[in-house]
């Protein structure tokens, strides 16, 4: 059989499951036995780098045997002996993969990255061996064609539909020759995506802005200066301050540093990541990746890669995506130009007479905001102590859904800095475990995300509770000082917490229907952002870190009045990245000499993007699309924002932002079903109608 032969080659190439280097200590592999930890979380402290590869190989080998058993089953194909059996196969592989993926993002190392490069083609081959197994597809197709005689429930029908569609989209109907091409393309794409992400991490970590003259710190807030001094000390630098390209360092530097030259230096370092013609340059990686994706799409019978991807999402096709982006672009760009005019006024007030550049935007925009609203963002920080903010998120969840979060002691942590909580439902039953890991480090990729170390599922009729993790890169603690968040960081925490709630509330019986379309997945996260600065919520959690004083009403009022100011910039930079992502993936021909930076410039210039606003992510560090998570899908955030703005309006219409009936409907129809229902059906079941763009335009101050 093809898959078995492939596995044998794979094992011969990689060695046996128990191969050890001479003198290497034999240690028990935690993945190969049942976890005995509290709540069955991974025993992180016991897991060593040496454990991953053997577990991956054994996991693939076991799944090969499980697939063989399905294929060779003499009984007629039915839902249970084929579809459910396939869904449940690969338990060990899933067990090790979910931990490796989480740790490789949040706590990686050179050795772990090397292992990920070694494993990538093996994993790609293993997936293709399953997707392209003709006998397995015959059984799946037989069940699909005879389903009306099988008395399947709604969830089973959806799993069958998704399984069949997955095989077709995985190349099962291609000729043997084209399947061989697809295998190579899948392997190449996986490796290019991995290379892109590793290059981006290296470029982010390699840049250092070292300041030795204290005068060059003018304008910077005390906490940022203290953090920079600690960073310099940790790097072995004396009487210096070290600033990096991690967001908690670079963004406030651009916002507050008086030194024009240093703002320019760090800004250019930030926007040129992956574009420095060195060993971590991503330009050729991007060109090859876009070309390989197009080749795959055309092999599958599509004109371009975006059409292939979007067919399976709410948007359905590129035209619908562009229609939404175009509807928002004109008012957003007009608002950004108004903000630029305010910036130029501030430059003149400063006694200068130059046209603003990209590294001037945040600095002078902050001055414009202070002038208009008498609000300095640093006024808010003392009231946004990290622990208070996540307690605020817990408060919102408790008010809406009745659930509670309790700290867990003596439990393995994915990183020593992580927090752990048990989540209980309103009836006191265990819902899941939540980890939160907040601070940047060289071993952690940038940005913020929510993942899992165990998915919710049922085994032997019993619910298996999820283990969810939130990972962020917030302003680092200064020694002896609490972590004080910016307003943006507080919003990010609530956002990722919304994803966590989605994972904790999900209640499905099969892995294959646990997910939702990419352009729906941001609804549960983005709706949580609406509660962050609601006065009723702020009064509960926004307390001064030294005095315990509740945030003053006048400061809340300033926050509210200024909340829409800056949406021209924020919306325009986001839409620019969304256009860039789409334009790459609607290409129907990728020249071998494609210059990605020229392509990027043409994409943005033809839409009239002003020079002071770069795309939120430029091509060479746009990991959302080039890393594979949001390929032809970065538009999803704004697509979901149409949904979340309309959904929050449903709460407001009741006169109670904590309306229990509305929250119950949102949990039932949006957060619980996974992918059992069509995404738009889920939304309509909750709201009673399809959403419009009016609430989004209102929320962003674009109308």
C-alpha positions in Angstrom: 0.0 0.0 0.0 1.3 3.5 -0.9 1.0 5.0 2.6 2.7 2.1 4.3 5.6 2.1 1.8 6.0 5.8 2.3 6.1 5.4 6.0 8.8 2.7 5.7 11.0 5.1 3.7 10.4 7.9 6.2 11.5 5.7 9.1 14.5 4.4 7.2 15.5 8.0 6.5 15.1 9.2 10.1 16.2 6.2 12.1 14.3 3.9 14.4 12.0 5.2 17.1 14.6 4.4 19.8 17.8 5.6 18.1 20.1 7.4 20.5 23.5 9.0 20.0 26.3 7.3 21.8 26.3 8.2 25.4 23.0 10.0 25.3 20.9 9.5 28.4 17.8 7.4 27.9 14.8 9.2 29.3 11.2 8.2 29.4 9.2 10.0 26.7 6.2 11.8 28.3 4.3 11.7 25.1 4.2 7.9 25.0 2.2 7.5 28.2 -0.9 9.1 29.7 -0.3 12.4 31.4 -0.8 12.2 35.2 -0.6 15.9 35.7 -3.5 18.1 37.2 -6.3 18.2 34.6 -4.2 16.1 32.3 -2.2 19.1 31.0 1.1 18.4 29.2 4.0 17.8 31.7 6.0 20.7 30.3 8.9 20.4 32.7 9.5 16.8 31.8 9.3 17.3 28.0 12.8 17.6 26.4 13.7 18.4 22.9 14.8 14.8 22.4 11.3 13.5 23.0 9.6 15.2 20.1 11.1 13.4 17.1 10.5 9.9 18.4 7.0 10.8 19.3 6.3 12.3 15.9 7.7 9.3 14.1 5.8 6.8 16.3 2.6 8.9 16.0 2.8 8.8 12.2 3.6 5.1 12.3 0.5 4.4 14.5 -1.7 6.5 12.2 -0.5 4.6 9.2 -1.6 1.4 10.9 -5.0 2.9 11.8 -5.5 4.0 8.2 -4.6 0.5 7.0 -7.2 -0.9 9.3 -9.8 1.4 7.9 -8.9 0.6 4.3 -8.7 -3.2 4.9 -11.9 -3.4 6.9 -14.0 -6.1 5.1 -17.3 -4.5 6.2 -19.2 -2.1 3.9 -18.0 1.5 4.5 -20.2 3.4 6.9 -19.9 6.5 9.1 -18.4 4.7 12.1 -15.9 2.4 10.5 -14.7 5.0 8.0 -15.5 8.6 8.8 -15.4 8.5 12.6 -12.5 6.1 12.6 -10.5 8.4 10.4 -11.4 11.4 12.5 -10.2 9.7 15.7 -6.9 8.3 14.1 -3.6 9.9 14.9 -4.0 10.4 18.6 -0.3 10.3 19.5 0.6 12.5 16.5 -2.0 15.0 17.5 -0.8 14.9 21.1 2.8 15.7 20.2 2.0 18.1 17.4 -0.1 20.4 19.5 2.6 20.7 22.2 5.4 21.2 19.7 3.5 23.8 17.8 2.7 25.8 20.9 6.2 25.6 22.3 7.8 26.4 19.0 5.8 29.7 18.8 6.1 30.7 22.5 9.4 29.2 23.7 11.6 28.2 20.8 15.3 27.6 20.4 17.8 27.2 17.5 17.6 23.4 18.1 13.8 23.4 18.0 13.7 25.5 14.8 16.2 23.0 13.2 13.9 20.1 14.3 10.9 21.9 12.8 12.7 22.2 9.5 13.6 18.5 9.7 10.0 17.5 10.5 8.2 19.7 8.0 8.7 17.6 4.9 7.9 14.4 6.9 4.6 15.9 8.1 3.8 17.1 4.7 4.4 13.7 3.2 2.4 12.0 5.9 -0.7 14.3 5.3 -0.5 13.7 1.6 -0.2 9.9 2.1 -3.6 10.1 3.8 -5.3 12.6 1.5 -4.1 10.9 -1.6 -4.8 7.3 -0.5 -7.1 6.0 -3.3 -8.6 3.1 -1.3 -9.3 5.3 1.6 -11.0 7.9 -0.6 -13.1 5.1 -2.2 -14.5 4.3 1.2 -15.1 8.0 2.1 -16.8 8.5 -1.2 -19.0 5.5 -0.7 -20.2 6.8 2.6 -20.8 10.2 1.1 -22.8 8.8 -1.8 -24.9 6.6 0.5 -25.4 8.9 3.4 -29.2 9.2 3.0 -29.5 5.5 4.1 -27.4 6.0 7.2 -29.7 8.0 9.5 -26.9 10.5 10.4 -27.5 13.3 12.8 -26.6 16.9 12.0 -23.1 16.8 13.4 -22.3 13.5 11.7 -23.5 14.9 8.3 -21.3 17.9 8.7 -18.2 15.8 9.5 -18.9 13.6 6.5 -19.3 16.6 4.3 -16.1 18.2 5.6 -14.2 14.9 5.3 -15.2 14.3 1.7 -14.6 17.9 0.7 -11.2 17.7 2.5 -10.1 14.8 0.3 -11.3 16.5 -2.9 -9.5 19.8 -2.0 -6.5 17.7 -0.9 -6.1 16.3 -4.5 -7.9 12.9 -4.3 -9.5 13.4 -7.7 -6.2 14.3 -9.4 -4.4 12.0 -11.8 -1.5 10.0 -10.3 1.0 12.3 -12.1 -0.7 15.5 -10.8 -0.8 14.0 -7.3 2.9 13.6 -7.4 3.2 17.3 -8.4 0.9 18.2 -5.5 3.0 16.3 -3.0 6.1 18.3 -4.0 4.2 21.6 -4.0 2.8 20.9 -0.5 6.2 20.1 0.8 7.8 23.1 -0.8 5.1 25.4 0.5 5.4 24.1 4.0 9.1 24.6 4.0 8.9 28.1 2.6 6.3 29.2 5.2 8.5 27.8 7.9 11.6 29.5 6.5 9.7 32.8 6.3 8.7 32.7 10.0 12.2 31.8 11.2 13.8 34.6 9.1 11.3 37.1 10.5 12.1 36.1 14.1 15.8 36.3 13.5 15.5 39.8 11.9 13.3 41.0 14.8 15.8 39.7 17.4 18.9 40.9 15.6 18.1 44.6 15.5 19.3 46.7 18.5 19.1 50.5 19.0 21.7 51.2 21.7 21.6 54.7 23.3 24.5 55.8 25.4 23.7 59.5 25.7 21.0 60.2 28.2 19.9 63.3 26.3 18.7 61.0 23.5 16.0 59.6 25.8 14.2 62.9 25.9 10.4 62.5 25.6 10.4 58.8 26.6 8.2 57.7 29.5 10.0 56.5 32.7 8.8 52.9 32.4 10.1 52.6 28.9 13.5 54.0 29.9 13.7 51.6 32.9 12.9 48.6 30.7 15.5 49.7 28.1 18.1 50.0 30.9 17.3 46.5 32.1 17.4 45.2 28.5 20.9 46.7 28.1 22.1 45.3 31.4 20.8 41.8 30.3 22.8 42.2 27.1 26.0 43.0 29.0 26.0 46.7 28.1 27.1 49.3 30.6 25.5 52.8 31.1 23.3 52.2 28.1 19.7 51.8 27.0 18.6 49.1 24.6 15.5 49.3 22.3 14.3 46.5 20.1 11.8 45.8 17.3 9.4 44.0 19.7 6.2 46.0 19.8 6.4 47.0 23.5 9.7 48.7 22.7 9.5 50.1 19.2 6.0 51.4 19.3 6.2 53.7 22.4 9.7 54.8 21.2 8.1 56.0 17.9 5.3 57.6 19.9 7.4 59.6 22.4 11.1 59.9 21.4 12.0 63.5 20.7 15.1 62.5 18.7 14.1 62.6 15.0 17.1 60.7 13.8 16.6 57.8 16.3 12.9 57.6 15.4 13.9 57.3 11.8 16.5 54.6 12.6 14.2 52.3 14.5 11.3 52.9 12.1 13.4 51.8 9.1 14.7 48.9 11.1 11.1 47.8 11.8 9.8 48.2 8.2 12.8 46.6 6.6 12.8 43.3 8.4 13.4 40.5 5.9 14.5 43.1 3.4 18.2 43.5 4.3 19.9 41.3 1.6 21.3 39.1 4.3 20.9 35.4 5.2 17.5 36.1 6.7 16.2 38.0 3.6 12.6 37.0 2.8 12.1 38.6 -0.7 12.9 35.5 -2.7 11.0 33.4 -0.1 7.9 35.5 -0.8 8.3 35.2 -4.6 8.8 31.4 -4.5 5.9 31.0 -2.0 3.4 33.0 -4.1 4.5 31.1 -7.2 4.1 27.7 -5.6 0.7 28.6 -4.1 -0.5 29.7 -7.6 0.9 26.5 -9.1 -1.0 24.5 -6.6 -4.3 26.4 -7.2 -4.0 25.9 -10.9 -3.2 22.3 -10.5 -6.5 22.0 -8.5 -8.4 23.7 -11.3 -8.6 27.3 -10.0 -7.5 30.5 -11.7 -5.6 31.8 -8.7 -4.8 30.8 -5.1 -7.3 33.3 -3.6 -10.2 31.6 -5.5 -9.0 28.2 -4.2 -8.9 29.4 -0.6 -12.0 31.6 -0.5 -14.3 29.0 -1.9 -14.3 27.4 1.6 -14.9 30.7 3.6 -17.7 33.1 4.2 -16.5 35.5 1.5 -16.7 32.7 -1.2 -14.7 34.6 -3.8 -12.1 37.5 -4.3 -14.8 39.9 -5.6 -16.7 39.9 -2.4 -13.5 40.6 -0.4 -12.5 43.5 -2.7 -16.0 44.9 -2.5 -15.8 45.1 1.3 -12.2 46.6 1.3 -13.2 49.1 -1.4 -16.2 50.2 0.6 -14.0 51.0 3.6 -10.9 52.3 1.8 -12.3 55.7 0.6 -13.6 56.9 3.9 -10.6 55.5 5.8 -8.1 57.2 3.5 -10.0 60.5 3.8 -9.9 60.3 7.6 -6.2 59.5 7.5 -5.6 62.6 5.4 -7.5 64.7 8.0 -5.2 63.2 10.7 -2.1 64.0 8.6 -3.3 67.6 8.4 -3.5 67.7 12.2 0.1 66.2 12.4 1.4 69.0 10.1 -0.2 71.5 12.4 1.7 70.0 15.4 5.0 70.1 13.4 4.5 73.8 12.8 3.7 74.3 16.5 7.0 72.6 17.2 8.7 75.4 15.3 9.5 73.2 12.3 8.6 73.2 8.7 9.0 69.8 7.1 6.6 67.3 5.6 5.9 64.4 8.0 7.5 61.0 7.4 6.4 57.6 8.6 8.5 57.9 11.7 6.8 61.2 12.6 3.3 59.9 12.5 2.9 58.3 16.0 5.0 61.1 17.6 3.1 64.1 16.3 -0.2 62.3 16.3 0.2 61.8 20.0 0.7 65.6 20.4 -2.4 66.2 18.2 -4.4 63.9 20.4 -3.3 65.7 23.6 -4.2 69.0 22.0 -7.6 67.9 20.9 -8.7 65.8 23.9 -6.2 66.6 26.6 -5.4 62.9 26.8 -1.9 61.5 27.0 -2.0 57.7 26.7 0.4 57.4 29.6 -2.3 58.8 31.8 -4.2 55.6 31.4 -1.4 53.1 32.0 -1.3 53.5 35.9 -4.9 52.2 35.9 -4.2 49.2 33.6 -2.2 47.0 35.8 -1.9 43.6 34.0 -3.5 41.6 36.7 -6.4 44.0 37.0 -7.0 43.9 33.2 -7.3 40.2 33.0 -9.5 40.2 36.1 -11.6 42.7 34.2 -11.9 40.2 31.3 -12.9 37.5 33.8 -15.5 39.9 35.2 -17.0 40.4 31.8 -17.1 36.7 31.2 -18.7 36.0 34.6 -21.3 38.7 34.0 -22.2 37.4 30.6 -22.0 33.7 31.0 -21.7 33.0 34.8 -18.4 31.2 34.4 -15.5 31.7 36.8 -11.7 31.6 36.7 -9.6 30.4 39.6 -5.8 30.4 39.8 -4.2 27.0 39.7 -1.1 26.3 41.8 1.4 23.5 41.4 0.6 22.8 37.7 3.0 22.4 34.9 3.4 25.7 32.9 4.3 26.1 29.3 6.8 28.8 30.4 7.8 29.8 34.0 6.3 33.3 33.4 2.8 31.9 32.5 -0.3 32.1 34.6 -2.7 29.1 34.9 -6.5 29.2 35.7 -9.3 26.7 36.0 -12.4 27.7 34.2 -15.7 26.5 35.7 -19.1 26.8 34.1 -22.0 28.5 36.0 -23.1 25.1 37.4 -19.6 24.6 38.9 -18.5 21.9 36.4 -15.0 22.0 34.9 -14.9 23.7 31.5 -11.1 23.8 30.9 -7.7 25.2 31.7 -6.5 28.6 30.6 -2.8 29.6 30.4 -1.7 33.2 29.8 1.9 34.1 28.9 2.3 37.9 28.5 5.9 39.1 28.0 8.2 39.3 25.0 11.4 37.2 24.9 13.8 36.2 22.1 12.4 32.7 22.1 8.8 33.9 21.4 7.5 35.1 18.0 6.0 38.5 17.8 2.4 39.5 18.1 -0.4 37.9 20.2 -2.4 34.7 19.6 -4.6 32.1 21.3 -3.8 28.5 20.8 -4.4 25.2 22.6 -2.5 22.3 24.2 -5.6 20.1 24.0 -8.7 20.4 22.0 -12.2 19.9 23.3 -13.6 16.6 22.1 -15.5 13.6 23.4 -13.9 10.2 24.2 -16.1 7.2 25.1 -19.0 9.5 25.5 -17.2 11.8 28.0 -16.3 15.4 27.3 -12.5 16.0 27.2 -11.9 19.5 28.5 -9.7 21.9 26.4 -6.4 23.4 27.5 -6.2 26.9 26.0 -3.3 29.3 25.9 -3.1 33.0 25.4 0.3 34.3 24.3 1.2 38.1 24.1 4.1 40.4 23.9 3.2 43.2 26.4 5.4 45.9 27.9 7.9 44.1 30.1 8.0 44.4 33.8 10.6 46.8 35.2 12.4 45.3 38.3 10.1 45.7 41.3 7.4 47.4 39.2 4.0 45.9 38.1 3.3 45.6 34.4 1.2 48.5 33.3 -0.5 48.1 30.0 -1.3 50.5 27.2 -4.8 50.9 26.1 -4.0 48.9 22.9 -2.5 46.1 25.0 -5.6 46.0 27.2 -7.6 45.7 24.1 -5.4 42.9 22.8 -5.8 41.0 26.0 -9.6 41.1 25.8 -9.3 40.1 22.1 -7.3 37.0 22.8 -9.5 36.2 25.7 -12.5 36.2 23.3 -10.7 33.5 21.3 -10.1 31.6 24.6 -13.8 31.7 25.4 -14.5 30.3 22.0 -12.2 27.3 22.7 -13.5 26.8 26.2 -17.2 26.8 25.2 -16.9 24.7 22.1 -18.9 21.5 22.4 -18.4 19.0 19.5 -17.8 15.3 19.2 -15.4 15.2 16.3 -12.1 16.9 15.6 -13.0 17.5 12.0 -15.7 20.0 12.8 -14.0 21.8 15.7 -13.0 24.8 13.5 -14.9 27.7 11.8 -14.0 29.6 8.6 -11.1 31.9 8.9 -13.3 35.0 8.2 -15.6 34.0 11.1 -13.1 33.0 13.7 -12.4 36.7 14.7 -16.0 37.3 15.7 -15.7 35.8 19.2 -12.4 37.7 19.8 -13.4 41.1 18.4 -16.7 41.3 20.1 -14.9 41.1 23.5 -13.0 44.3 22.6 -16.3 46.3 22.9 -16.4 45.8 26.6 -12.8 46.9 27.4 -13.5 50.6 27.9 -17.2 50.5 28.7 -17.5 52.8 31.8 -19.3 50.1 33.7 -16.4 47.7 33.1 -13.6 50.2 33.7 -15.0 51.1 37.1 -14.6 47.5 38.1 -11.0 46.8 37.0 -9.3 50.0 36.1 -7.7 50.9 39.5 -4.5 52.9 40.1 -1.7 50.5 40.8 -0.4 52.5 43.7 -3.5 54.0 45.3 -6.2 51.6 44.3 -8.2 54.7 43.1 -10.8 53.8 40.5 -10.2 55.5 37.1 -11.7 59.0 37.3 -14.9 59.7 35.4 -13.2 62.6 33.5 -10.5 60.2 32.2 -13.1 57.8 31.1 -14.9 60.6 29.3 -11.6 61.6 27.6 -11.1 58.0 26.5 -14.6 57.8 25.1 -14.3 61.1 23.2 -11.0 60.2 21.8 -11.8 56.6 21.0 -12.5 57.1 17.3 -9.6 59.5 16.7 -6.8 57.7 14.9 -9.1 55.3 13.0 -8.0 56.8 9.7 -4.5 55.6 10.3 -5.5 52.3 11.9 -8.0 51.4 9.3 -5.9 52.5 6.3 -2.7 50.6 7.4 -4.9 47.5 8.0 -6.7 47.7 4.7 -3.3 48.3 2.9 -2.1 45.0 4.3 -5.3 43.3 3.3 -5.0 44.5 -0.3 -1.4 43.4 -0.4 -2.3 39.9 0.8 -5.1 39.6 -1.8 -3.2 41.1 -4.7 -0.4 38.5 -4.3 -2.9 35.7 -4.3 -5.1 36.8 -7.2 -2.1 36.8 -9.5 -2.5 34.4 -12.4 1.1 34.5 -13.4 4.2 35.0 -11.1 7.2 36.0 -13.2 10.5 34.4 -12.2 12.0 37.9 -11.8 9.1 39.3 -9.7 10.4 42.0 -7.5 8.2 41.8 -4.4 9.1 45.3 -3.1 8.2 46.8 -6.4 5.0 44.8 -6.5 4.2 46.0 -3.0 4.8 49.6 -3.9 2.6 49.3 -7.0 -0.2 47.7 -5.0 -0.3 50.5 -2.5 0.4 53.4 -4.7 -2.3 52.6 -7.2 -4.8 53.0 -4.3 -3.4 56.3 -3.2 -1.9 55.3 0.1 -0.1 58.3 1.6 3.6 57.8 2.1 3.5 58.4 5.9 1.5 55.2 6.4 3.2 51.9 5.5 1.1 48.8 5.2 0.7 47.3 8.7 2.7 44.4 7.5 5.1 44.7 4.6 5.7 41.7 2.3 8.9 40.5 4.0 7.5 40.3 7.5 3.8 39.7 6.8 3.7 36.4 8.7 -0.1 36.3 8.7 -0.2 35.5 5.0 3.3 34.2 4.2 3.4 32.0 7.3 0.2 30.3 6.2 -2.3 31.2 8.9 -4.2 34.0 7.0 -3.2 33.4 3.4 -5.6 35.3 1.2 -7.4 35.9 4.5 -6.0 38.9 6.3 -9.2 40.6 5.3 -10.9 38.3 7.8 -10.4 40.8 10.7 -12.5 43.5 9.0 -15.0 40.9 7.7 -15.4 39.7 11.2 -15.6 43.3 12.4 -18.8 43.7 10.4 -20.2 40.8 12.4 -18.9 41.8 15.8 -20.0 45.5 15.4 -23.5 44.3 14.5 -23.5 41.7 17.2 -22.5 44.1 19.9 -25.3 46.4 18.7 -27.7 43.6 19.6 -26.6 43.9 23.2 -26.8 47.7 23.2 -30.3 47.5 21.7 -31.5 45.7 24.9 -30.3 48.6 27.0 -28.0 46.2 28.9 -24.5 45.3 27.6 -24.6 42.3 30.0 -28.0 41.1 28.8 -28.1 37.4 29.9 -30.5 36.3 27.3 -28.4 37.8 24.5 -25.3 36.3 26.0 -26.9 32.9 26.2 -27.9 33.1 22.5 -24.4 34.2 21.6 -22.9 31.2 23.5 -25.4 28.8 22.0 -25.3 29.8 18.4 -21.8 31.2 18.0 -19.4 30.0 20.6 -20.6 26.4 21.1 -21.2 24.7 17.8 -17.7 24.8 16.3 -18.2 24.2 12.6 -21.4 22.2 12.8 -23.4 24.9 11.1 -22.7 27.2 8.2 -21.0 30.4 9.5 -23.7 32.8 8.3 -26.4 30.5 9.6 -24.8 30.6 13.0 -24.8 34.4 12.9 -28.4 34.7 11.8 -29.5 32.1 14.4 -28.0 34.5 17.0 -29.0 37.9 15.5 -32.1 37.1 13.5 -30.7 38.8 10.4 -27.6 39.1 8.3 -25.2 41.9 9.4 -24.7 45.3 7.6 -21.6 47.5 7.6 -23.3 50.5 9.2 -22.3 49.6 12.8 -18.7 49.1 11.8 -18.5 52.4 10.0 -20.0 54.1 13.1 -17.7 52.3 15.5 -14.6 53.4 13.5 -15.9 57.0 13.1 -15.8 56.7 9.4 -19.4 57.8 8.9 
